[in-house]
Each structure stands twice: as C-alpha cells, then as structure tokens.
Amino acid sequence: MTDDDNYVKVHLAVQKLVLKLVDDNIDPMVIASVLQVSASTLYRSLLTDEEYESFMAGVLKESVKQTKKKTFH
C-alpha cells in the first residue's frame, strides 16, 4: 500500500468513527479535543523538540489566520 492509500484508509476509518460517536450523541467538541490531544501526543513522540515546536507554531499561526478570515454566505 502507498502512503496515499494508507492516508485514505485511515481518514475513512476516523471519519466513520467520528460519525458514529456523533450519532451516539457524544459532544463533537469532546470528540475534537480527544482527536487533537491524540494527534499532538503522536507528533510529540515522533518529532524532535525543535520539529515539534516548529510544527505547533505553524498550527497556531494557521489557526489564527483562519479565524481572521471573513466568511461570506
């Protein structure tokens, strides 16, 4: 399997689980926070201190940028 195949496989599995949890009336904010903590913990275990700090700074920068964008409906 290629990395792209694995990405799609994992993405679909996680989405299926998230949808099931939402259907089971689990608060989506709880689901999102658990996913975020799990992702951060995994990144922390795989990256050096410098890589992790750089990665998290980039995440924060993009988050701030996204919240400042105006949405037109």
C-alpha positions in Angstrom: 0.0 0.0 0.0 1.2 3.5 -0.8 1.2 6.4 1.7 -1.7 7.9 -0.2 -3.7 4.6 0.2 -2.9 4.5 3.9 -4.0 8.1 4.3 -7.3 7.4 2.6 -7.8 4.2 4.7 -7.1 6.0 8.0 -9.1 9.1 7.1 -12.2 7.0 6.2 -11.8 4.9 9.4 -11.6 8.0 11.6 -14.5 9.7 9.8 -16.6 6.6 10.3 -15.8 6.5 14.0 -16.5 10.3 14.4 -19.8 10.0 12.7 -20.8 7.0 14.9 -19.8 8.9 18.0 -21.9 11.9 16.9 -24.8 9.6 16.2 -24.3 8.3 19.7 -24.8 11.8 21.0 -21.2 12.4 22.0 -20.5 16.1 22.1 -18.5 17.0 18.9 -16.2 19.2 21.0 -15.3 16.2 23.1 -14.5 14.2 20.0 -12.4 17.0 18.5 -10.5 17.5 21.7 -9.7 13.8 22.0 -8.5 13.7 18.4 -6.4 16.9 18.9 -4.7 15.5 22.0 -4.1 12.2 20.3 -2.6 13.8 17.3 -0.4 16.1 19.4 0.8 13.2 21.5 1.7 11.2 18.4 3.5 14.1 16.8 5.3 14.7 20.1 6.6 11.1 20.2 7.8 11.2 16.5 9.4 14.6 16.2 12.4 16.2 17.8 11.8 19.1 20.3 12.7 21.6 17.6 10.5 20.0 15.0 7.6 19.7 17.4 7.8 23.3 18.5 8.1 24.5 14.8 5.1 22.3 13.8 2.9 23.6 16.7 3.9 27.2 16.0 2.8 26.6 12.4 -0.5 25.1 13.5 -1.2 28.1 15.8 -0.2 30.6 13.1 -2.6 28.9 10.6 -5.4 28.8 13.2 -5.1 32.5 13.9 -5.0 33.2 10.2 -8.2 31.2 9.6 -10.1 32.9 12.4 -9.3 36.3 11.0 -10.7 35.5 7.5 -14.2 36.9 6.8 -16.8 34.4 5.8 -19.4 35.5 3.3 -22.5 33.3 2.9 
